[in-house]
Amino acid sequence: MSSAPSAPVGGAPGRNELGSITIADGVVAKIAARAVTDIPDAGAAATKLLGIDLASAGVPGVRSTDLAALPKAEAAVDGSTVTLALTISVRWPKSVGEVTGAVRAHVRARVADLTGLDVIEVRIKVDELATTLAPPPRVR
């Protein structure tokens, strides 16, 4: 005889009569960063130091602006809630407000679906407008 899974104790995700599951901040941040790349007009912004784009300055090993790359993401998990902070680039000439609205809604939904955490805030910093992107590679 099999029994149905028990309901969470106290409504907390990852908790039942056998114990609990804790999801690390870094894991939630990676889920959020991956979710950003589902939005075609948003992606990673170039790494900057004192306002200078380090990728264009020829510094090896730093991130350049790439709408297909994972953006910088931070997460702060507190029990069953999470606060997210994202640093992204937006494709020019798309509306920054529309793109960030789509990113916020999609990231909130994906993180909630995949982790069961309640996303209470998604802070988005647009660090760059992607105006000069390399063309996609040619297929031979």
Secondary structure by P-SEA (a helix, b strand, c coil): ccccccccccccccccccccccccaaaaaaaaaaaaaccccccccccccccccccccccccccccccccccbbbbbbcccbbbbbbbbcccccccaaaaaaaaaaaaaaaaaaaccccccbbbbbbcccccccccccccc
